[in-house]
């Protein structure tokens, strides 16, 4: 979560314009008003002036969020995702930048760093140690507004954005007729940081008791086996005080106490004192993700585009100073044979494709070593932050199926906008692939 600059007076038209072009313009989701970012951009100056006037007056109101329901299996209610309008997304992005400055100590580490910390702790732990894995039940829907706003209001955050946060929390999603008093809407740019603010005291308490890591609602602790149950009870009681519950102890993959030697599944990995591997179900989902692109390749259409997409799924990429993709996340694995198996499977799947349809294909195994040891200087993995206009134009040509003649008629600004739109679409798919690996 890199920090953007904040203007001296907290907000300015130029700052909002920059935020829109850097962040909001690239988004594709539509709110309840159906307006897309490109449409919104046509009246951007007036819209920004309207936003600033309402923020200064303390009366900015959000449009009711559009509802998307994501299935969580046959035995669970779907996850509700709240989709704001373009205007509201711009205001929420501005709010996030102010929140990041006010709560810099709470900015989350990327999840692969958590797994590295666990690996390092396992190496130091004694044989009689245990994992305590806990999953907070209905985390975002259970966060109490009053308790959260006490923490927000006690901070140095610009008062205008304190009001925005409270208003955002109380904006209904979908067809709900009631004003919510509990729950942080999932899908807003500020949701994860608000959740971190809500759990700050809990996190501090758990850290003081020994090794502890939390990624959103997924908690992992390591303690001596005789202390494991005591730490579980302590965490459960502390969560209960702030209105949160975990899945019951003994629910496999959710809340459990296991000996270090027996291993535990956490953030898509299988961790033990013997090794760190990609969880089998996470590996299986990668095969499914690859198979979808392979199907398109085998049909023989748009080969350059589909091979480009396949290679991107293999290597991942860097964009906005952030690692994106399946391998970027699972780079802490020690089980290289899993990556070699993926490479061998891909080679077999592509063996029947006529030579004229073949394109250069990258390797999971090589990409792994590039991520681990050469990420800052490798050209094997795309770093889109460093692409010049010629490279961007080439990506636009490949992903948009435009001819070289058509690309030649595009000005620099249009190429840049198309590049970010097309790459944004691919990255969204990479993120969806990764989320499936977690579930």
Secondary structure, DSSP 8 states (H G I E B T S, - for coil): -------TTS--HHHHHHHHHHTGGG-----TT---HHHHHTTHHHHHHHHHHHHHHT------BEEEEE---TTS--EEEEE--HHHHHHHHHHHHHHHHHTGGG----HHHHHHHHHHHHHHS-TTEEEEEEEEETHHHH-BHHHHHHHHHTS---HHHHHHHHHHHTS-BTT--S--SB---BTSTTHHHHHHHHTHHHHHHHHHTSEEEEETTEEEEEEEHHHHHHHHHHHHHHHHHTT-EE--TTBTTTBEEEEGGG-EEETTEEE-SS-EEE-HHHHHHHHHHHHHHHHHHHTTSSHHHHHHHHHHHHH-EEETTEEESHHHHGGG---HHHHHHHHHHHHHHTTTS-GGG------HHHHHHHHHH-TTT-SSSEEGGG--HHHHHHHHHHHH---HHHHHTS-HHHHHHHHHHHHHHHHHHHHHHHHHHH-
